[in-house]
């Protein structure tokens, strides 16, 4: 197996968006006195996909004080923006992208988030021009764990899935990559480290923990 292209997930891998989003939802549950509170185990259904949980329905069912959905969403979104503004590119991302350039490997994104979300954050981080293509859910592409975004990314790169390496952080993402036929390295964060990533070909604690060359050698 030779690696001819790379496909990165975005949320939780390039930028820690998942921690701030989870924190904002936990605070929303707390604000309405929800019993029980939102747990990491429940949140796992939401990681790497869209609509895994009906969070509004969960708050309604658990709230112990009056609940106003519009107010909740406004406060939660503002809190998410505040928390995301503190985040920057995760360790090892720049180094892996530099290695990909040195190895002449084309690079794409496969994400369950919409393209505006991914594009906006990549632009803020100064990384937009490092990716040839953004394969994001919507416009006919299903969210992970469906393989659609990975297949679209490989088509855009002109690389057969069997010769592409996916970099993921979640079980839904790993499933999408493997079902699309890619090899996959999992890089869990604080939340997904507690989840089952056993379908990945390799699990590393951080992109900074191994070089891209070493990962390719291990996977190949």
Order of alpha helices (4+ residues) and beta strands (2+ residues): beta-alpha-alpha-alpha-alpha-alpha-beta-alpha-beta-alpha-beta-alpha-beta-beta-alpha
